[in-house]
Amino acid sequence: MSETNSIFSSYEKDSKFYDEIFDEDGNVKKVYQTLFDLYSGHSSQDYARLNDKAKASFFNQGITFQVYNDNEAKEKIFPFDLFPRIIDPKEWEHIERGVLQRSKALNHFIWDIYHDKKIIKQGIVPLDLITSSANYLHQMIGVDPPGGIYNHISGTDLIKHSDGKYYVLEDNIRCPSGVSYVICNRTALKRALFGVFNHYNAHTVTDYAQNLLEMMETVKPRGVDEPNCVVITPGVYNSAYYEHSYLAKAMGVELVEGRDLFVENDFVYMQTIKGPERVDVIYRRIDDAFLDPLEFRPDSALGVPGLFSAYKKGNVCLVNAPGTGFADDKAVYTYMPEIIKYYLNEEPILNNVHTYHCSRPDELKYVLENVDKLVIKPVDEAGGYGISIGNKLTKEEIEKVKKTIQASPRKYIAQPIMSLSVHATYIEESESFESRHVDLRTFCLLGANKEFVLKGGLTRVALRKGNLIVNSSQGGGSKDTWVLKSKS
């Protein structure tokens, strides 16, 4: 590598992975050159101080998340790396079109499954794949959500493989989280290194809350002129509570818990000091099972009795709709190319990763014989929990994984070990930049006659060397993501 500045001197390039910053000859890519020169102007001591300043910004803003392990929860400051990821306009246009395409196809798919089931009748997707999903809700059959939208908010996880192409790792359409960190990453970077923004013309990310509120207002119930929107949270002990409170404040709407709402005559009301106020649209950050103790889990203290009845009558809109989770089941993911072609009559814009269904005997046999070459994932988990990366396992661990799969094949899928791209990341222990694996979560909004993709996203970083799991719950951090404006 030609640059020998001290904070980049320990950077090691590995030809097995696509490097976001350096080309095959070890030279800085044109889009990063100005940024690289600016950062190279700092000594390791200067940069350590800037890094501490960014951490203080996160601490002072209360930007935290909770990690659950060994039956206890620990609250942590969200790790943030000051070196941003840059995506040029042409590359972003491809991502945005692909993300919108998937979101629209998934919405058609969910409507069809809960109504006519044409895609099943025509043999494209098997019925047992849907009905065996823990997230399929028979209570949603025949329900028409306001505006015809189910997955109002979609979080699509992308990686760039060693071939330089983007692949979708998974779709998240239950309660996708992380968008508040996108906005706070930008704020923290501006506070620490405001001058770098003078050299790049990047799209803003602070317009998300405005677009989220506008989208929610488009799916208001019939007969409502000015909808009253709220965000419902499980409470302060939830891992994403910071995000719930941030988005409610940014939209200028009330943040409520289940105990703040009640249902009367199939309408939802919020208790206030001025008396009851009708609620029309609820951005819910509560899982399906806890929404309504009269319809789902009777022991739920988080939901609102009678809420689902009000929803079925069309008197309130829930964002996202209940029962969307079967469509982001990792076993359904395999069928996304066919789902897109069936409903949109289009070829998929973004690539899928080849996936093996452990519920299929022939594919199960292959998986069991090749665990060491595969990533094993539970179909209904999130946050990186339950994932096994074959080439990181001992012989004993491989045998344990095999037994787990055999005990419940429908619960697992397997994929080849993808070579996530790498990005220069500041490592505190060495006080220098090293390569770390990254992915990208995009955020897409669908409303009645409204669509929006946030021009940015959550670039997640696997901070542990060689680790491929980027989730914050598994020790990952994040970067600001700059989508550059077109020069034309």
SVG drawing of the C-alpha trace seen along z (x, -y; Angstrom):
<svg xmlns="http://www.w3.org/2000/svg" viewBox="-69 -23 74 60">
<polyline fill="none" stroke="black" stroke-width="0.4" points="0.0,0.0 1.5,-3.3 0.2,-5.4 2.2,-5.0 0.5,-7.3 0.7,-5.9 -3.1,-5.4 -3.3,-3.5 0.0,-1.7 -1.4,1.5 -4.1,1.9 -3.8,5.3 -5.5,5.9 -6.9,9.4 -7.6,10.2 -10.3,12.7 -12.6,9.8 -13.9,6.8 -12.3,3.7 -14.6,0.7 -11.7,-1.8 -8.7,-0.3 -8.5,1.1 -6.8,4.4 -3.5,2.6 -3.7,1.2 -4.5,-2.4 -7.2,-4.5 -10.3,-4.6 -11.1,-7.9 -14.4,-8.5 -12.5,-8.0 -9.3,-9.9 -10.2,-13.2 -11.6,-11.6 -8.5,-9.4 -6.2,-12.5 -8.3,-14.4 -8.2,-11.5 -4.5,-10.9 -3.8,-14.4 -4.6,-13.3 -2.0,-11.7 -3.1,-8.6 -3.4,-10.8 -5.6,-13.3 -7.8,-10.6 -8.1,-8.9 -9.4,-12.2 -11.9,-12.6 -13.0,-9.0 -13.6,-9.8 -15.6,-12.9 -17.9,-10.7 -18.4,-8.2 -19.2,-11.1 -21.8,-12.3 -23.5,-9.0 -23.4,-8.8 -24.8,-12.2 -27.6,-11.5 -28.4,-8.3 -27.9,-6.1 -27.8,-2.7 -29.1,0.8 -29.5,3.9 -27.8,7.3 -29.4,10.4 -27.3,13.4 -27.2,15.8 -30.6,14.7 -29.6,11.1 -29.7,7.9 -26.8,5.4 -27.1,1.9 -24.4,0.7 -23.4,-2.4 -23.7,-1.7 -20.2,-1.4 -19.6,-4.0 -16.7,-4.3 -15.8,-7.7 -14.7,-6.7 -17.9,-6.8 -18.9,-4.5 -19.5,-6.2 -21.9,-5.0 -21.9,-6.8 -25.1,-7.8 -25.2,-5.1 -24.6,-2.3 -27.3,-3.8 -29.8,-4.0 -29.4,-0.2 -29.8,0.5 -32.9,-1.8 -34.7,-0.3 -34.0,3.2 -35.1,2.5 -38.4,0.9 -39.0,3.8 -38.7,6.3 -40.9,4.3 -43.7,4.0 -43.5,7.7 -43.6,8.7 -46.7,6.5 -48.5,8.2 -47.4,11.6 -48.7,11.0 -52.1,9.7 -52.4,12.8 -51.6,15.3 -54.2,13.8 -56.8,13.6 -56.8,15.6 -53.6,17.7 -53.1,17.7 -49.3,18.1 -49.9,21.3 -52.7,22.6 -50.3,22.2 -47.7,24.2 -45.0,21.5 -44.8,21.4 -45.8,24.5 -48.6,24.1 -46.9,25.9 -44.0,23.4 -46.4,20.6 -48.7,22.4 -45.7,23.9 -44.2,20.5 -44.6,19.3 -45.3,15.8 -48.3,16.8 -51.5,15.5 -54.8,17.2 -56.5,14.3 -55.4,12.1 -57.2,14.1 -59.5,11.8 -58.4,8.7 -57.9,5.6 -55.5,3.2 -56.0,-0.6 -54.5,-1.5 -53.8,2.1 -50.3,1.9 -48.9,4.6 -45.1,3.9 -45.1,0.1 -41.5,0.3 -39.0,2.7 -35.3,3.2 -33.4,5.0 -29.9,6.4 -27.4,6.3 -23.8,7.4 -21.2,6.8 -19.6,10.1 -16.1,10.6 -17.4,10.3 -18.3,6.7 -22.1,7.3 -24.8,6.7 -26.7,9.6 -29.7,9.6 -29.0,11.5 -32.5,11.1 -35.7,9.0 -37.0,7.6 -40.7,6.6 -41.9,7.2 -40.3,4.4 -37.1,3.5 -34.9,1.4 -31.7,-0.7 -32.9,-3.8 -32.3,-6.1 -28.7,-5.0 -28.4,-6.1 -29.5,-9.6 -27.4,-9.8 -24.3,-8.5 -24.6,-11.5 -25.0,-13.9 -22.0,-12.4 -19.8,-12.6 -20.7,-16.2 -19.9,-17.1 -16.5,-15.3 -15.4,-16.2 -17.7,-18.8 -15.2,-19.9 -15.2,-16.6 -18.8,-17.4 -17.5,-20.5 -15.7,-18.2 -18.7,-15.8 -22.2,-16.5 -24.1,-13.7 -27.9,-13.3 -29.4,-14.1 -30.7,-11.3 -32.6,-13.6 -35.7,-13.6 -36.7,-10.0 -39.0,-11.0 -40.9,-13.5 -41.4,-10.8 -42.4,-8.2 -45.1,-10.5 -46.3,-11.3 -46.5,-7.6 -48.4,-6.9 -50.9,-9.6 -51.5,-8.1 -52.8,-4.9 -55.4,-6.6 -58.7,-4.8 -61.6,-5.8 -63.5,-8.9 -60.5,-10.4 -59.2,-13.8 -56.4,-14.5 -55.2,-11.2 -53.8,-11.1 -50.6,-9.0 -48.7,-7.4 -45.7,-5.1 -46.3,-2.2 -43.4,-0.7 -43.0,2.3 -41.3,-0.2 -38.0,-1.4 -36.5,2.1 -36.8,3.0 -33.5,3.2 -34.6,0.6 -36.4,-1.8 -34.0,-4.6 -35.2,-4.3 -38.9,-4.3 -38.5,-7.5 -36.3,-9.1 -38.7,-8.5 -41.8,-9.6 -40.0,-12.9 -38.7,-13.5 -42.2,-13.0 -43.8,-15.1 -46.2,-12.3 -46.9,-10.6 -44.9,-7.7 -47.3,-5.4 -47.3,-2.0 -50.2,0.4 -51.6,-0.9 -52.0,-4.4 -54.5,-3.1 -58.0,-1.5 -60.6,-0.3 -64.3,-1.3 -66.9,-0.3 -64.0,0.9 -62.2,-2.5 -58.9,-3.1 -58.4,-5.9 -55.4,-7.4 -55.8,-8.5 -54.6,-12.1 -55.0,-14.8 -57.6,-16.4 -59.6,-13.2 -59.7,-10.4 -58.3,-11.2 -59.0,-8.9 -56.0,-7.2 -56.0,-6.4 -52.5,-5.1 -50.2,-3.2 -46.5,-2.6 -46.1,0.5 -42.8,1.8 -44.5,4.7 -44.4,8.2 -47.6,9.7 -48.1,12.1 -48.2,9.3 -50.5,6.8 -53.8,7.9 -54.4,10.3 -57.9,11.0 -56.7,12.3 -53.1,13.5 -51.2,14.2 -53.6,13.8 -50.8,13.1 -49.6,10.0 -49.4,6.9 -47.8,4.9 -50.7,4.8 -54.2,3.3 -57.3,5.5 -59.6,5.2 -57.0,3.6 -57.1,6.4 -60.9,6.2 -60.6,2.4 -58.0,3.1 -60.1,5.8 -63.0,3.3 -60.7,0.7 -60.9,-1.8 -57.2,-1.9 -54.1,-1.2 -51.2,0.8 -47.8,0.2 -46.5,2.8 -49.5,5.0 -49.7,8.1 -48.8,11.4 -46.2,10.0 -43.5,12.1 -44.1,15.3 -42.9,13.3 -39.5,12.5 -39.0,16.1 -35.6,17.1 -37.1,20.2 -39.5,18.0 -36.5,15.9 -35.5,18.6 -38.6,17.9 -38.2,14.2 -37.0,14.3 -40.2,16.2 -42.3,13.9 -41.0,10.8 -41.6,12.3 -45.1,13.5 -46.5,10.3 -44.5,7.6 -43.6,9.5 -40.0,8.2 -36.6,9.8 -35.1,9.3 -32.8,6.3 -30.9,7.5 -29.3,11.0 -30.4,13.7 -27.8,15.9 -28.3,19.6 -30.2,21.1 -30.7,24.7 -33.9,25.7 -33.2,28.2 -36.9,29.3 -36.1,30.9 -34.5,34.3 -32.0,34.0 -30.9,30.5 -30.8,31.6 -28.4,34.4 -26.1,31.9 -26.2,29.5 -25.4,32.2 -22.4,33.4 -21.1,29.8 -21.7,27.9 -18.1,26.7 -18.6,24.9 -22.0,23.3 -23.7,20.7 -26.6,22.2 -29.4,19.8 -32.7,20.3 -35.5,19.1 -37.3,16.9 -34.5,15.3 -33.1,11.8 -30.2,9.9 -27.6,12.5 -28.8,14.9 -28.6,18.7 -26.3,18.3 -23.4,20.9 -20.6,20.2 -19.2,23.6 -15.6,22.8 -15.4,21.2 -16.7,24.3 -14.8,27.1 -15.6,30.8 -17.6,31.0 -19.6,27.8 -20.3,29.1 -21.8,32.3 -23.9,30.3 -25.2,28.1 -26.1,31.3 -28.1,32.6 -29.9,29.3 -30.8,29.2 -32.0,32.8 -34.2,32.2 -36.2,29.5 -35.2,29.2 -38.0,26.7 -36.4,24.2 -33.1,24.0 -31.7,22.9 -28.1,23.0 -26.2,20.7 -22.6,20.6 -20.2,18.5 -20.4,15.2 -17.3,13.0 -18.7,9.7 -16.8,6.7 -14.3,4.9 -13.9,1.3 -11.2,-0.6 -12.3,-0.8 -10.6,-2.5 -9.6,0.1 -9.1,-1.4 -6.7,1.3 -4.2,0.7 -5.1,-3.0 -5.1,-2.5 -7.3,-1.5 -7.8,2.2 -10.1,3.9 -13.4,5.2 -16.4,6.8 -19.5,4.6 -23.1,5.0 -25.8,2.4 -29.4,2.2 -31.6,0.0 -34.9,-1.4 -37.9,-1.6 -41.4,-3.1 -44.5,-2.1 -47.8,-4.0 -51.0,-4.6 -49.5,-6.3 -46.2,-7.0 -42.9,-5.3 -39.5,-6.4 -36.1,-4.9 -33.8,-6.6 -30.7,-7.8 -28.3,-6.3 -28.6,-3.3 -27.0,-1.5 -23.6,-0.2 -22.9,2.3 -19.4,3.4 -18.1,6.6 -15.6,5.1 -14.0,8.4 -11.3,9.4 -12.4,12.0 -16.0,12.0 -18.7,12.1 -21.6,11.3 -22.2,7.5 -25.2,7.3 -24.8,5.0 -26.0,7.8 -23.0,9.8 -20.4,7.2 -20.8,5.2 -20.8,1.4 -21.8,-1.0 -20.6,-3.7 -22.2,-6.8 -23.3,-6.0 -23.0,-8.7 -25.0,-8.5 -23.6,-11.1 -25.8,-13.4 -25.5,-13.2 -23.3,-15.9 -25.9,-16.5"/>
</svg>
